[in-house]
Amino acid sequence: MFHERFKEVYTSDPAAAPGRMEAIASALEGLYEFVEPSPASEEDVLLIHTPSHLSYVKGLSKVYPIALLAVGGALKAAELAMGGEASFALIRPPGHHASPGSCWGFCYFNNVAIAVEKLIRTGAARRAVIVDFDLHFGDGTEAAFRGRDDVHYRHLPARDFLADAERFLEARDFDVLAVSAGFDRALEDWGGLMSERDYYELGRLLRGASERKCGGRRFAVLEGGYNKEALGRYVRAFLEGFA
């Protein structure tokens, strides 16, 4: 999932920095089919967010249209996943720090949470899991599904993340696997923790779990990752395992 508008610089924050999306798109071009999403509706946003939060983001004139398009990318990725096609939403702004009524950390609407909630509300899925491997905890996603027994969120630890992901997934039954894919743990990014091989192995583990548990229905949504000199390589490594 990708749209040329995701190249627009809508704020001064690192997620909106010029060249970031171009670096990933260039690394993936020719390897995967690029599908252009449509903007989400306000009704989609309100599946997770409060009316007052929607109004707040609407007031950010440069952010709002791109944020709706990002949600639309996650929704399309989820739709393709339910049809049996693994997908990746190459979108921005990111979303996992967006709670129902607030946001921070370069996020505005919670893309992955809205996509998962729509699958649940429409009956496309009864149970979902969300695995988040961004450097930072997805407090917004956790808040969106706190107390629910049909959606389970897991932020992977810095150490033993493969074993942790495997334990989490094997202990649950689910109809779809959603992934908050942040690349700021990379050796050449803020976290300095994960190699290209690590991302490949994590992608492979997630693919295998989805094939065993839910017929391969899986999708991933871009969150963090800020070193545009290396970002494309890390995303490509993950998708080689995941797709």
Stockholm file with secondary structure:
# STOCKHOLM 1.0

chainA/1-243         MFHERFKEVYTSDPAAAPGRMEAIASALEGLYEFVEPSPASEEDVLLIHTPSHLSYVKGLSKVYPIALLAVGGALKAAELAMGGEASFALIRPPGHHASPGSCWGFCYFNNVAIAVEKLIRTGAARRAVIVDFDLHFGDGTEAAFRGRDDVHYRHLPARDFLADAERFLEARDFDVLAVSAGFDRALEDWGGLMSERDYYELGRLLRGASERKCGGRRFAVLEGGYNKEALGRYVRAFLEGFA
#=GR chainA/1-243 SS CCCGGGGSCCSSSGGGCTTHHHHHHHHHBTTBCCCCCCCCCHHHHTTTSCHHHHHHHHTCTTHHHHHHHHHHHHHHHHHHHHTTCCEEECCSSCCTTCBTTBCCTTCSSCHHHHHHHHHHHTTSCSCEEEEECSSSCCHHHHHHTTTCSSEEEEECCSSSHHHHHHHHHHTCCCSEEEEEECCTTBTTSSSCCBCHHHHHHHHHHHHHHHHHHHTTCEEEEECCCCCTTTHHHHHHHHHHHHC
#=GC SS_cons         CCCGGGGSCCSSSGGGCTTHHHHHHHHHBTTBCCCCCCCCCHHHHTTTSCHHHHHHHHTCTTHHHHHHHHHHHHHHHHHHHHTTCCEEECCSSCCTTCBTTBCCTTCSSCHHHHHHHHHHHTTSCSCEEEEECSSSCCHHHHHHTTTCSSEEEEECCSSSHHHHHHHHHHTCCCSEEEEEECCTTBTTSSSCCBCHHHHHHHHHHHHHHHHHHHTTCEEEEECCCCCTTTHHHHHHHHHHHHC
//
